[in-house]
């Protein structure tokens, strides 16, 4: 086989994230966006030492369990991968992938508990980052998600089913507005253009909405008109913030060099497990609020009693898990890189009358050296790529009784776990929580306890 060849194969397995596995002439073929049971025509795209990568050209035969996708953009948009898979099957796939990955590094017995489903299968997301662009070069302005397997093309997602109707109405109204004036989208190749991203957040419990338009400084926004068209949009929720951010960087990421609040204030309030949390434009908060309640309840159950315990909440975001564990704890100290998130975390502690919580802004790698307390429990909820290799040993050297590792990317988790195993920690329990229905992603909660004879 050589690059460009077209072959027909049957998908026999699936690896994280949504990589279909087949064999041809004794060689392993990896085909993204294919599911077990399908027969597909594929084009060889890359030949590696131990496998071959290919792309789907045509689905010749569907899997016997396949269903019709909800969204007509399913095979075009890169946002979802499993809309054609019944929900029970989606969970089975994710559970098996996590277990297979864990068993590649864990040799001792551990409890692998059944996956917990998302309370909502559709319309569950409380945040979306939409991109401005065009679907075809020099075509009409679009606003939505990246086209599958494309760096440049943006697909209109005005009927997206993983967000509720308010998101769809806001997206349509803002796209109509900018299609009706002369503003252009930012082009990555030429670095010319105005419109970049649209952040929309809506809380599940309170129905509060935050909208943040991100542009370059290459043009100006008619602020009064922009606010007016949003406030005149019929919505079920309540608009609490309309903001305009300017970002002239070249990275394909929704961030700000500066931000101006045009209406309200940069804050919406969500409720989780009886506590209130202020969320701002750029602070991290779990994207599935009802799922987060499941996730944090399990973490709390895994830990057991926190009475008189000192807890480190590392990669703490807006301080959710730390504050959920705080009511009976002696002390909670959180570290988070994003300053805006730390401001909100400390605000949230006051909002929830928790005077035993402190959240510190900075890189865990550096700030961990400044902590003088001795933790009984350390909670880790790192970014997708896992814990920084230089930080992981510093964290382990505190030798707490218990580690809780919350992971949104199982391949990063299994990269980090050997460090804990080598330092006398044992994995006791694992449970997956499906926070991202219709996608290949899943959260995992891992309980590790210290089983060595010596403590620092």
N, C-alpha and C positions, 0 to 999 in steps of 0.2 A: 504494500500500500504506500501511496505517496500523497502529499498535500494536494487537495483539489479533487481527489477521487470521490465518487459517490457510491455508497454501499447501503444495503438494506440489512437492518438488525432488529432483534427483539430485545427490549429493555427487561433485564432480569432483576435488577436491584436499584437502590437509590442511596447516594451518599449526601451528607450535608455539604453545602446547601443546594438542594434540588438538582443534583447531578446524577442523571440516569446512567446506569452501568450496563454495558453489553459486551459480548465477546465476538470477535471475527477473526477467523484463521488463527485461533489460539492467542490472540492479543486482546488486551483490555481496552475497551472504547468508553470514554467519558463524554456524555452528551447532556449539556445543560438544558433545562426545561423539558425533560422527558421523564415519564413516570413508568414504574413497573407494569408490564402487561402490554404496553404499546409496541406495535411494529412500526419502525420509522425509516424513512429514507434520509440519510445524512451525508454531509460533505466533510471530508477530513480537513481540519483547520490547523492542526499542530501535531507533530510527531515527536514524542519524548522517549526517554530511555526505557521507562517501564509502563507507559500507556500512550494512548492516542486520543486526542481531543477532536470532537466533531460537532457540527451544528445541524439542527433539524432543518431539512428541506421540505419534508412533507410527512404528515402522520398517515401511514397506510392503513393501520388498524388500531382502533381505540382499545384501551384496557376495558375489561368487562365491567368494572365498577365505575367508570367515568360518568360524569353528569354534565349537563349543559352549564356553562359559566353564566353568572348573573350579569356580568358587564360585557357589552359588545366590544370593548377595547382590550379584553383579556389577553388575547394573543399578540397585541401590539404594545401595550403599556408594560413597563418593567416593574410596576408596583406589586402585583400579586403573582403567585406561581401556582397556587393550588385551588383556584376556583372551580376547576373541573373535577375535583376530588371530594367525595362526601366527607363531612366534618369528622366523623369517627375514624375514617381512614387517614385523614390528615394527622390526627393525634397519634395514631399507631405508627405512622412513618416517622414522626418527630421523636417519639419515645424510643423506637428502635435505633435511630441514628445516635441519640445521646448515649444509650446503653452500650452500643458497639464501640463508640469512641472511648467511653470510660473503661470498658473492659480491656482496652488496648494498653492501659497503664496501671490498672488496679489488679493486684493479684490476691488480696485478702477479701473475704466475704464482706458485703455491705448490703444494707436494705435499699432496694430500688422500689420506691413507692409509685403507685399508678399516677399517670399524668392527670393534672387538674385542668378541666376545660375552661375556656373563657366564658364568663357570664353572658357576653354578647358575641355572636359570631360575625355579625355585620354591624356597621355604624358604631364601631367601638373606639376608634381613635380620637384622642382629645387634642391632637396637634398634627398639622400637615405643613410641609415646606413645599410649596408649588414653585415651579420655574417658568419664567417667560422665555419664549423662543419661537421657532417655527417648525412644523413637522417636515416640510420640504424646503430646500434652500430657496430663500427669497419669497417664500409663501406667506400667507396671512399670519398675523400674530396669534400665537397659541399660549395657553396658560395651563399647566398641569404637571405631568410626570415625564421623566425621560422615556423615550421609546426603547423598547427592549433591545439590548445589545448595541445601543447607540450613545455616543458621547454628546452629540450635538442636537439631535431631533427631540422636540418636545410635543407630547400628545395631549390634546385637550381632554381633561378628565372631569367633565361637568356632570357625569353620572356615576362617580366613584361610589362604591358600596361599602368601603371600610370607614367612611365618615358619614355623618348625618346630613340631613337636608340643608341645614344652615350653611355648612361648608360649601355645598354645591351652589346655593344661591349667591353666596359672597363671591365665589370664583366666577360665576357667570356674569354677575353685575360688574365686577372690576374688569374682566376681559372685554365686555361690551364697551365699557367706558374708554379703555385705552385703544381699542380698535377704531373708535370714533374720533380719535385725535391723532396728532402727528408723532407721538412718542414711539420710539423704536426699542426693540429689545437689545440687550448687550450681546455682542458676538465675540466668542472666545478667541477666534483666530485674529481678528483685526483689532480687538480690544476697544471697539467703538459701539456705543449704544447706551441707553438709559435704564431700561427696565430689567431687573435681575430676578428677584424672588418675591414671593408673598407668603408670609407666615400667618397661619390662622390657628388659634387655640380656642377651645371651648370646653368648659368644665362639665363633667357628667352630672354632678349633684346639684350645682347651683345654676347651671346654664349661662354662665358669664362668658363673654366672647372678647378676645383680643386679636387685633389685626395689625400687622406690621409690614409695610411695603418697603422693600429694599431696592435701591437704585444706585447708579453711579452719580457723580456730580456733573455729568456732561450736559444736563438740561435742568429744568426746574419743574416742580410739581405745583399745580394749582390746588393749594391745600384746602381752601374753603370748598371748592367744587368736589374734591375727592371725598372729604368728610361727608358732605351733603348726600352724595349718591349712595354711600354706605348706610347712613342713618335713615335714608328713605327706602331701604330694602326691607321687605317684610320677612321677619325672622321669628323663630320660636324662642330663641335665647335673647339675652340682653347685651348690647354692645357696651363694654366697659373701657376699652382702650382702642384708639386708632393712632398708629405711629408711623413715622417715615424715617428710615435709616439710610445712610449713605455709606456705601462700601466700594472703594475703587481698587481693591485688591484683585488679583487675577485668579485666585483659588476658587474652584467651583464649590463654594460653601456659603450658606446663609449666615452672614455675620455683619458687624457694623463698625465703621470708623467713628461714626457719630450717629446720634438718634435724637429726633424731636418728637415729642408727644403732641399730636394734633387735637386729640379729644380724650377726656378722662385722664387716667394715670396708668403707668405701665405695670398693671397688676390685675390679676383675677384670682379668685379664691376657690380652691377645691376642698372637698371634705373626704378624708380617708379614716375609717375606723374610729370615728368620733372626734378626730382632730382636724384643724383647719390649716391649710397651706396656701400662702401667697405664691403665685407663679408669675414670672415676668417673661418678656419676649425671648430671652436667650438662656434662661435658667433650665437645667435638666429636671424633667419630671416624667415619670413613667407614662407612656402614651396611651395606656389602657387603664383608666382609673378603677373600674370594677375589678379588672384582673389584678391590679396592684394590691387591692385589699386582700385578695386570695394569696398573692405572693408573700406579702408581709405578715399575714396571719400564720402562714406555714413557717416562715423564718422565726417568728416569735415562739411558736410551738416547739420547733427544733431546739431552741436555746433553753427553754424551760424557765426557771426562776431567774430574774435579774435583780432580785433584792440585794442591796448593798454591793452591787457589782459595778466596776468601772468598765465602760464600753468605748472602744474606738470605732467610729463610723468613717471608714476611709472611702474616698470617692463619693462623698455624701450628697452631692446635688443640692436640692433645697431642704435636705435634712429629714426626709420622710421616715426612713427606717429607724434612724437614731432616736427620733422623737416618739415613735411608736413603742420603742423599747424603754424609753426614759422614765415613765411614771414611777416605777419601783426601784430604778437603778440609783446607785450612789452618784455617778457622774457619766455624762456622755460627751466625748470630744470628737468633732467631725473635721475632716480635711477635704477641701474641694478646690480644684484649680480655678474654676470660673468665679470671679469676684462677685458678679451679679447674683449668682446662685447662693453664695455665702451670705450676702446681705439679706436675701430672702429667708435663708435658713435661720439666721438669728432673729429676724422679724417673726418668723413662725414660732420659734420657741417662746417668745414673749406673748404672741397671740394665744398660745396654748397653755400659758402660765407654767412653763417648765423652766425653773431657775437653775437646773442642774445640767444644762446643755450649753456647750460652747462650740462654735463653728469657725474654722480658721481658713483663710484664703491662701492658696499656694499649691505647689507641686508636692504630692505625697512623698516623692523621692527626697525632697529637701526638708519639708516640714516635719516629717516623722522623727528626724534627729533632734528636734526642739521640744519634744514631749517628754516630760519628767515623770508622768504618771505610769503606774504599772497596770496594764489592762487585764481584766479577767476574760473579756470577750472582745474579739475583733470581727467586725462585719466588713466584708469587702464586696463592693459592687462596681468593679472597674469598667472602663470603656470597652468597646468591642474587641480591641486587640489584646486585652488582658492587662496584667500588672507589668510595669516596667521591669526588665530583668535586673536592673541595679537596685530597685526598691524592694523586690520580693524578699530577699534575705534579711534586709533591715526590719521588715514587718515581722517575719517569722522569729527573729531574734528576741522579740518581746516575750515569746513563749507563753501566750495566754492559754487558759484551760480549753477555750473553744474558739474555733474559727467558723464563721458563716460566710460562704462564698456564693454570691449571686451572680450568675453568668448569663449573658445574652448571646454568647457565641461559644458553643461547645468545643470547637477546635482550639480556641484560646484557653479554655478551661483545662483541657488535657495537656496543653503545653506548660501550664503553671503547676498542675497538681504534683508532678514528681518532686518539686522543691519541698513541698510540705511533707511528702512521704519520707524523703531523705532526712528530714529533721524531726522524726518520731511523731508525726501526726497520722492518725488513722481516719479514713473516710467511714463514717457511721451510717449516714442516710443521704439519699439523693431523691429529689422529687422535681419533676418538670411541671411548669405552669405555662399553658398556651396563652401567651399575651398577644400573639400576632396571627389570628386566624387568616386563612387564605394565602399566607406567606410561608416560606420555609423556616422562619425564625422561631425560636422558643427560649424561654427562660428556664434555668436550672438552679435549684437551691441545694447546696452541699453543706452538710454538717461534718466538721472535722474536730476530733478531740485529741489532746496531748496524751501520749502513752509512754513517754520517756521517763527516765528515773531522776533526771536532773533538770531544774529550772534555773533560768537566768536570775 
